[in-house]
Amino acid sequence: MMPKIHTVCLVLMVSLELVASEVLTEECFSCIRQYKTGGSDICNIRRGETYCSRYIITEGFWEACGSLGSGFVKCTSDDWCARRCMKVYFNRFASRCAEDLKKETYQLTCGDYIRMHNGGPGGCAQGSTEAAAKEVDRCMAN
């Protein structure tokens, strides 16, 4: 028998996963990929930081998603693993983003998720991520 606290945590984790999965659709990932132009399946170094995949995932981002797969390069080179990493990362920081934007978590848009991608866990509070959010949300509206 599972203790009540574990049951509550499990239900909360599943609920957060469902909220993000409703927004993180194929269309959303396509818009993120379009915004992250220049991304390829190979790894590059920009400003001293290694990034890989069409989604431009940094090693720090990959570590924050739980270091999924068989390594940074292998995971980010695999579209399924790279997307899974983004979903885990976004789920992990969604409540912080929602709080920064004075929204409920279920109200987050694909553009809000790109703000986390570009600006880190506190990206939704950074003015420098607003243009990315607008561009991705515009893509989603088309």
VOPAGU-2260 file (C-alpha; in pm, 1 decimal, decimal comma):
REM VOPAGU-2260
SITE   aa  ch    i         X         Y         Z
SITE  MET   A    0       0,0       0,0       0,0
SITE  MET   A    1     135,0     342,1     -98,7
SITE  PRO   A    2     149,1     608,9     174,6
SITE  LYS   A    3     -77,4     909,9     117,5
SITE  ILE   A    4     209,0    1155,7      65,8
SITE  HIS   A    5     351,4     943,3    -217,7
SITE  THR   A    6      10,0     915,2    -378,8
SITE  VAL   A    7     -36,3    1293,7    -368,0
SITE  CYS   A    8     310,3    1350,5    -519,0
SITE  LEU   A    9     244,0    1096,8    -793,4
SITE  VAL   A   10     -91,2    1255,9    -881,2
SITE  LEU   A   11      68,3    1601,3    -888,0
SITE  MET   A   12     350,7    1482,8   -1114,8
SITE  VAL   A   13     108,3    1316,8   -1355,0
SITE  SER   A   14    -112,6    1628,8   -1355,0
SITE  LEU   A   15     181,5    1854,5   -1445,2
SITE  GLU   A   16     285,8    1615,3   -1721,0
SITE  LEU   A   17     -66,2    1623,2   -1868,5
SITE  VAL   A   18     -80,1    2004,5   -1862,3
SITE  ALA   A   19     249,9    2037,9   -2046,6
SITE  SER   A   20     164,5    1761,8   -2292,9
SITE  GLU   A   21    -146,2    1952,9   -2401,5
SITE  VAL   A   22      69,9    2250,7   -2498,9
SITE  LEU   A   23     385,1    2068,7   -2610,0
SITE  THR   A   24     233,7    1928,2   -2926,1
SITE  GLU   A   25     400,7    1846,9   -3257,5
SITE  GLU   A   26     299,8    2197,4   -3369,5
SITE  CYS   A   27     466,3    2356,5   -3065,9
SITE  PHE   A   28     788,0    2161,4   -3118,8
SITE  SER   A   29     780,6    2260,2   -3486,2
SITE  CYS   A   30     751,4    2628,6   -3391,2
SITE  ILE   A   31    1032,4    2594,7   -3136,3
SITE  ARG   A   32    1247,1    2425,9   -3402,0
SITE  GLN   A   33    1169,9    2705,2   -3651,7
SITE  TYR   A   34    1257,0    2970,6   -3394,5
SITE  LYS   A   35    1580,8    2794,5   -3306,5
SITE  THR   A   36    1703,7    2828,7   -3666,0
SITE  GLY   A   37    2059,9    2721,1   -3718,3
SITE  GLY   A   38    2014,4    2416,6   -3501,7
SITE  SER   A   39    2125,7    2090,3   -3656,0
SITE  ASP   A   40    2181,8    1736,4   -3541,8
SITE  ILE   A   41    2546,4    1814,9   -3475,1
SITE  CYS   A   42    2697,2    1990,3   -3174,8
SITE  ASN   A   43    2850,0    2336,6   -3185,2
SITE  ILE   A   44    3005,8    2576,9   -2938,4
SITE  ARG   A   45    2869,0    2927,8   -2891,7
SITE  ARG   A   46    2999,5    3169,2   -2628,6
SITE  GLY   A   47    3193,7    2885,3   -2469,3
SITE  GLU   A   48    2887,9    2662,4   -2425,7
SITE  THR   A   49    2825,1    2339,8   -2616,8
SITE  TYR   A   50    2479,3    2298,4   -2766,8
SITE  CYS   A   51    2331,5    2022,5   -2977,7
SITE  SER   A   52    2024,1    1929,1   -3184,4
SITE  ARG   A   53    1773,3    2124,6   -3385,3
SITE  TYR   A   54    1639,8    2257,8   -3055,4
SITE  ILE   A   55    1977,4    2400,5   -2947,3
SITE  ILE   A   56    1992,6    2217,9   -2614,4
SITE  THR   A   57    2289,3    2304,4   -2395,7
SITE  GLU   A   58    2461,0    2058,0   -2168,1
SITE  GLY   A   59    2332,5    2253,9   -1866,0
SITE  PHE   A   60    1975,9    2225,5   -1997,8
SITE  TRP   A   61    2025,1    1850,9   -2050,2
SITE  GLU   A   62    2158,8    1811,9   -1695,7
SITE  ALA   A   63    1858,8    2005,6   -1558,8
SITE  CYS   A   64    1623,3    1763,3   -1736,9
SITE  GLY   A   65    1784,6    1473,7   -1554,1
SITE  SER   A   66    2063,8    1378,8   -1796,5
SITE  LEU   A   67    1832,3    1155,3   -1999,8
SITE  GLY   A   68    1952,6     890,7   -2238,6
SITE  SER   A   69    2301,5     752,2   -2284,3
SITE  GLY   A   70    2478,0    1087,8   -2273,5
SITE  PHE   A   71    2440,5    1450,2   -2374,9
SITE  VAL   A   72    2530,8    1414,0   -2742,9
SITE  LYS   A   73    2336,9    1088,7   -2792,0
SITE  CYS   A   74    2021,2    1223,2   -2627,6
SITE  THR   A   75    2020,4    1557,5   -2805,1
SITE  SER   A   76    2091,5    1386,0   -3139,3
SITE  ASP   A   77    1781,9    1170,4   -3096,0
SITE  ASP   A   78    1462,7    1368,3   -3161,3
SITE  TRP   A   79    1254,3    1163,1   -2915,3
SITE  CYS   A   80    1509,7    1201,3   -2634,2
SITE  ALA   A   81    1563,0    1573,4   -2705,8
SITE  ARG   A   82    1186,3    1637,8   -2691,2
SITE  ARG   A   83    1152,8    1427,9   -2376,6
SITE  CYS   A   84    1431,9    1630,7   -2218,0
SITE  MET   A   85    1252,1    1953,9   -2304,2
SITE  LYS   A   86     924,1    1822,2   -2161,8
SITE  VAL   A   87    1091,8    1719,7   -1835,9
SITE  TYR   A   88    1270,9    2055,7   -1812,8
SITE  PHE   A   89     954,7    2252,3   -1887,1
SITE  ASN   A   90     752,8    2050,3   -1635,5
SITE  ARG   A   91    1020,2    2108,6   -1375,0
SITE  PHE   A   92    1007,0    2487,7   -1408,3
SITE  ALA   A   93     646,6    2546,5   -1527,5
SITE  SER   A   94     514,6    2658,2   -1189,6
SITE  ARG   A   95     794,1    2916,0   -1156,4
SITE  CYS   A   96     720,0    3046,8   -1505,3
SITE  ALA   A   97     347,4    3066,4   -1434,6
SITE  GLU   A   98     414,1    3252,6   -1110,2
SITE  ASP   A   99     645,3    3499,8   -1288,3
SITE  LEU   A  100     378,8    3561,9   -1554,0
SITE  LYS   A  101      95,1    3571,6   -1299,1
SITE  LYS   A  102     -81,7    3282,5   -1473,2
SITE  GLU   A  103    -195,5    2938,6   -1377,6
SITE  THR   A  104      28,6    2660,2   -1504,8
SITE  TYR   A  105    -243,9    2534,9   -1740,3
SITE  GLN   A  106    -247,7    2879,6   -1905,9
SITE  LEU   A  107     115,3    2862,1   -2023,9
SITE  THR   A  108     159,8    2882,0   -2399,5
SITE  CYS   A  109     423,6    2738,6   -2629,7
SITE  GLY   A  110     574,5    3088,0   -2628,6
SITE  ASP   A  111     604,4    3075,2   -2251,1
SITE  TYR   A  112     794,1    2747,3   -2279,8
SITE  ILE   A  113    1042,8    2900,3   -2526,2
SITE  ARG   A  114    1105,0    3171,2   -2264,9
SITE  MET   A  115    1216,7    2897,6   -2023,3
SITE  HIS   A  116    1424,0    2737,0   -2299,1
SITE  ASN   A  117    1602,1    3062,6   -2384,0
SITE  GLY   A  118    1629,1    3219,1   -2039,7
SITE  GLY   A  119    1659,0    2920,6   -1808,9
SITE  PRO   A  120    1436,0    2850,6   -1509,7
SITE  GLY   A  121    1372,3    3224,1   -1458,3
SITE  GLY   A  122    1331,8    3298,9   -1828,6
SITE  CYS   A  123     966,5    3394,5   -1801,1
SITE  ALA   A  124    1062,6    3693,1   -1586,1
SITE  GLN   A  125    1323,7    3819,5   -1832,8
SITE  GLY   A  126    1227,8    4088,6   -2080,0
SITE  SER   A  127    1492,5    3952,7   -2317,3
SITE  THR   A  128    1276,9    3643,4   -2381,3
SITE  GLU   A  129     957,4    3828,5   -2478,5
SITE  ALA   A  130    1040,7    3853,9   -2850,3
SITE  ALA   A  131    1094,8    3476,6   -2871,8
SITE  ALA   A  132     761,0    3414,6   -2700,2
SITE  LYS   A  133     577,7    3643,2   -2942,7
SITE  GLU   A  134     739,6    3479,9   -3244,6
SITE  VAL   A  135     659,7    3126,5   -3128,2
SITE  ASP   A  136     302,7    3217,6   -3030,9
SITE  ARG   A  137     258,7    3382,2   -3373,7
SITE  CYS   A  138     379,8    3058,7   -3534,8
SITE  MET   A  139     128,4    2864,1   -3327,2
SITE  ALA   A  140    -154,9    3092,8   -3444,5
SITE  ASN   A  141     -79,5    3022,4   -3811,7
